[in-house]
Amino acid sequence: MSRTRGTWNTKGTWIAGVALAAVLALTGYAILSGDDGDTGPTGKGGTSASASGSASPKPGYRPPDDWSEPDRWTALPGGERTDMRGSEVGFPHTAEGAVAMAAAANTTSIEGSRNSVDEQLRIYHSYVARADRSDQNAEQIELAAIQTDKALHQEMGVEAGEPLPSGAYVRSAVIGYQVVRRSENEIAAWLLFRTAQKAGEMEKESIAYGRILNAVVWEGGDWHLSGAATQRALDGLHKGQEPKIVAPGDADFNASGWTAIREAS
């Protein structure tokens, strides 16, 4: 387990970190939360629709020095193929396949000349359900991603539109999950994610953790992110039911009901 101490202490880091949730937030059905006592501002239909502000990864969380083995591990299945945008698709029609697709949709890498606009539009076109696609949503996502890129470039000391400095990156990956609603064609799960940011070759990497609730539906032979399904999951969610934001290896990881994701060999 990495012993890097996590911080989340700059505006630019926060903005870049939640880029992974921007597609869902802008269509009004994501719930991204960090403070265990607050799930963030409410959007349409009672969902958290914020891509900034109070719905942030938990500030100041530090992984423990002593490792506690997770009780539950899963090697999630991969997709059958890669689509024209470079996204992994074609996941199995199983609960693990649904979680694997949601994890793929929340895995991003911003570095070099690849920016937030590239990543968010890729996620939108590869993973969002047909009912939630529109020209207006696509435009909102692109405009918000442009602002994310401007803030990130400003923090890293380069002009907007230029590649990030050599060795700089923002990478987010899902490291745990907890299924909260399931049926044959609909799965809702909390995802635990880890975001790493580095401003250059010689800069120190900063780490932060957060959680997001995603729901997916089976349509057209694959799983897709769904606003209606996420709303149904949110309707059954009561305050205080959110799992704690804790890294694998933390004793509270098991108590919070998380399943750790093991990398496929």
Secondary structure, 3 states (H helix, E strand, C coil): CCCCCCCCCCHHHHHHHHHHHHHHHHCCCCEEECCCCCCCCECHHHCECCCCCCCCCCCCCCCCCCCCCCCCEECCCCCCEECCCCCEECCCCCHHHHHHHHHHHCCEEEECCECHHHHHHHHHHHHECHHHCCHHHHHHHHHHHHHHHHHHHHHHCCCCCCCCCCCCEEEEEEEEEEEEEEECCEEEEEEEEEEEEECCCCCCCEEEEEEEEEEEEEECCEEEECHHHHHHHHHCCCCCCCCCCCCCCCHHHHHCCCEEECCCC
